[in-house]
Amino acid sequence: MLDFESDLTETLTESFAQRTEIWRGKDEIIRRGLEELYNTKIRYDSIVDHNGPSIMINNEFVVKAYADIRERGCELRLITEISKANVSYCKKLAEVLELRHLDGVKGNLEIVDGARYGVTARSQEGQFPTEYKHSTVNSFVDQQQYFFDMLWQNAIPAEQRIKEIEEGIKHEFIETIQDHAETERIVPKVVRSATEEILLILSTSNTFYRYENEGILQLLKDSAERGTIIRILAVTDTEERRGIKEEARKFSLTEGSSNAKIHFLDKSFQTRLTTLIMDRVLSLVMEIKDDSKGSSSQAMGLATYSNSQSTVLSYFAIFERLWMEAELKNKQI
């Protein structure tokens, strides 16, 4: 093989090789990052943390590169966490790219034309990172593209989030949680954060005992001692009720208590949903999938977590109706 043919083969092989490498130092990252931007042919997707917008807007070369991508008809999508601290930068970014908001974004990544992927650690405001991982390995890039597209579908348009911040509108969410361990972590968090009222429907007697073993009833007692109103509806039969009443007294949960009360619903009220309402602003509704399990994470199925006013108040109305029925029945006994 002639030398020039060998050199050409080597160059082509290198150009199409799938590889992962590390770029180090601010200058190299900026130079090669701008090359990626200007070489975009179809789409440039990126995720940056809340410090990212300030870094971008304060670098005129990045802003020009974004404008160039849009002028060439390429798609330019960015996900970040839009907050009061960075909203001014995000408004400027929204003028040159399609921007969406997602709570709690960590780290930074870029995907170019669905073929090249880059990632850095969490950034500091106004500063470029010092290390950047770049990959052209197809399987890895495809996986990250799927991850980005999934987040993009769940992210909020920038216009909506900016309006919420500037007009002081509450950011509403309805989240379906499939990770049972995550749901189990949210329950004590919600109970601890209550300041006015906690309403709880326990769909089975076993749910009561799981909450006792996991310390949730103790947290409810502590909250009541701080002045929070606690009202619990437990779905039981007559035999189960006796045992639960005995245990409930240990946590100052009694039918006649002023601050923490428990009422009972007959099993004719069939539900597989345990419902928690906090201060009439948050609701957490958990499906009980296998009531024989000893821990909540094993027993539960899907959960719905929301601060949507219409959703929360709907659950509140259901609780109030059931509570009044339980009180009326107790008076008749």
N, C-alpha and C positions, 0 to 999 in steps of 0.2 A: 504493500500500500504506500502511495506517495505521501510525503510529509504533510503537504497541505490537506490531503484527504483525511489523514489521521487527526490533524488539528481540528478540522471541521467536525469530524465524528465526535471527538472529545468535547467540543464546545456544545454540540447539539445534545449529547448525553447529559452534560452538566445542566443545560437549560431546562430539560424535561425531567430531571431527577426529582424524586420526592424526598424531601429532607427537612430536618428541623435544626435550627441554629439559634444562637443567642447574639443579639446586637448589644453592645455595651458602650456607654458614654452618651451624653446628651447630643453631641454633634452628629455622631453616627446614626442615632435613633431619629433625629430630625431629618437628616439628609435622606436616609433610606425610607423613612415614613412618607416624606413628600414624593419620593419616586413612586411609591405605591399609590398615592393619591392621583398623581398625574397619569399613571398607567392604567387606571380604572377604565374598563371598557363597557361594563353593564351596570354594576351596582356596588356601592360601598356601604357596608353595614358596620355599626360600631356601638359599643356600650361603654360609658364612662361613669365614674362615681361623681359625687356632688362637687368635687373640686375640678373635674375635667372641663366644664364650660369656661371657667376663668382662664385656664391654660390655653384653650383654643382661641378664644377671642383676643387674648393678649399677644398672639403670634400672628402677625399679618400674613406670613407665608401660608399658614394653614388656612386662614380665611380665604385667601386668593385661590388656593387649591380647591377648596369646597365650591367656590363660585365657578371655577373652570369645569369641574365635574358636572354641575347643573347645566352650564351652557352647552356642554357636549351631549346633553340629553340623557345622562346616566342617572340612576336612582341613588339617592343619598339619604340613609335612614340612621337616626341616632336615638338611643335610649339612655336617659340619665334620671337622677333624682332631682326634681325641680323643687327648690325650697325658697324661703324668704331671703336666704343668704346669697343665692346665685340666680335669682329670677331675672335680674337685669341682664346677665350674660346670656341666659337662656332665650330671652326675647330677641336678642341680636342673632343668636344661632338659628332661631326659627325663621329668620328672613332668608337664610341660604340653604336650609336643609329641612327634611321632614323630621320633627322632633316629638318624642313621646316621653311620658313620665312613668317611673316605677319606683315604689318605695324601697329603701334600703339597698340600692345598687352598690355592689362592692367590686373593686378592681376595674380593669379596662381591657377591652378586646376589640379587634377589627377583623372583618372578613371582606376580602376583595374578590368580586366576581365569583363568589362561591368556590374559589380555588386556592386562595392564600389566606392564612390566619395568623394573627399576631395578638399577643397578650402581655400586659405588664401588671405589676403589683399595684396596690392602692396608691393614688397620687397625693401630693401635698399641694395646697392652693398656690397657683402661680408658678409651679415648678414642674419641669419635665422629669419623668422617671429616668433612672440611670441604667436600667436593664430591660431588654425587650426580647421575648421569645417569638420566633417566626417559624411557621411550618407550611409546607406544601403537601403533606401526607394526606392523600385523598380521604381515607376513612376518618381521620381525625377532623379534617376541615368540614366534611359532611355532617359529622356529629355536632360540631359547634354551630353550623348553619341551622340545623334543626332546633338547637337550643335557643338561638337568637329569634327564629321565626315564632317559636312558642311564646317567648317573652313579649315579642312585638304585638302579638294578638291580645295579650292581657294588659298591655301598657295603656296609659291614658293619653289622649292627644294633648300636646303642649298648651293649646289655646284654652282648654278646659281647666287644666291645672293652674295656669297663670291667672285665670279669672278667679279661681278659688282663693288664691293667695292675695290678690289685689283687692278683692271685695269681701274678704273674710268669710267666705263660704266654707262650710265644713266639707271635707273630702269624704264622700260616702263610698263604701265598699260592700260587696257581698262576695265572700270567698268560700269556695268549697274545698275542704281539707281532706285529703286522702291519707295523709301520714298520721296514723293513730297516736304515735308518740308526741307529735306536735300538738294535737288536740289535747292530750293529757297535760302538756305543759301550759297550755293557754288557760285551763280551768283555774288553777290557783292564782295565776296572774290577774285574771278578771276579778276574782273574789277579793284579792288584796287591794285592787285599785278602786273598789266601790266606796263611795262616801255617803250615799243617801239610802239606797235600797238594793237588796238582792232578792230576786224571785227565782225559785227553783222547782221544777217538776221532775221528780224521780220516777221513772217509768216502771221500775221493778224494785222489790225489796232488796235484791242482791246489789243493785246500784247504791242503795243506802249503805250497805255494809262495805262495799268497795270504797266509797267516799270516806267512810270511817277509818278504814285501814290506811288509806292514802293521805290522811291528814286534812281532807277538805272540810270535814265537820268542825275540826278544831279551828280552822281558818275562819269559818262562818261564826263560830262562837267569839273569836277575837274581834272580828268585825262588828259584831253586835255590841260588844263591850265598848267599842269606840263610838257607838251611837248609830250605826247603820241598822236599818230595819231589815230583818231577815224573815222571809215567809217561804215555807216549803210545803209542797203538795206531794205526798207519797202514794203511789198506786199499790195497794196491798189487798190481801184477803183478811178475814177476821183473825185467823191464827197468826199470820205474820205480823199483824198490827201490834199485838201484845209485846213481842220481842223488840220491835222498833221503838215503841214508846219507852221501854226501859232504857235502851241505849241512848235515845234522844235526850233523856233527862241529864245524862252525863255532860251534854254540851249545852245545857240550858235551853233546849228546844222543846217547848211544851205547848199544848193547845191554848193555855191560858196566859202565856208569857206576854209581856207588853212589847218587847223589842225583838224577840226571836220566837216565831210560832211555827208549828207544824200541824197540818191538817191531812186527812186521809181521803183518798178516792178509792172506790170499789174497783175491783178488777174488771167490772163491766165496762169501765172506761179503758178501752183497749188502745194502748199506744206503745210503740217501740222507740219513742223519742224522749230523750232526757233534755230538758230545756232550761237554760240559764239566762236570766235577763238582769243586766246591771245598770242601775241608775236610769233606766228607761232610755238608754243611749246605745247599749250594746246587747246583742243576743248571740248565744252559742247553742245550737241545736245539734244533738248527737244521736245518731242511730245506734241502738243496741242490737248487735248482730248475733252474739253468742253470750247469753246471760249466765251461762255456767262458768265462765272464765273468772279467775280470781282478780285480775287487774283490769283497769278501765281500758288501757291500750289494747288488750287482747279481746275485750268484750265488745268494743264499739266498731261501727262501720264508718260510713262517711259522716262528716260534720259540716255545718254551715255557720259561718262566722260573719257578722254584719253589724254595721252602724247605720244602715239605711233607716231613716225615720219611719217610713211606711212599713218596713219589715219588722222593726223592733216593736212598734206600737201595735201591730197585728198580734204578735205573740203576747204582748202585755194584755191586750183585750181578752184573749183566750184565757190567760191565767186568771184575770179578775173574775171572769164568769165562773170558772171552775172553783175559785176560792169562795165566792158567794154561795155556790151550791153546797160546798163542803161545810161552811159555817151554818147554813140553814139546816142541814142534816144533823149536825151536832146538837143544835138547839132542840130538835125534835126527839132525840134519843133520851 
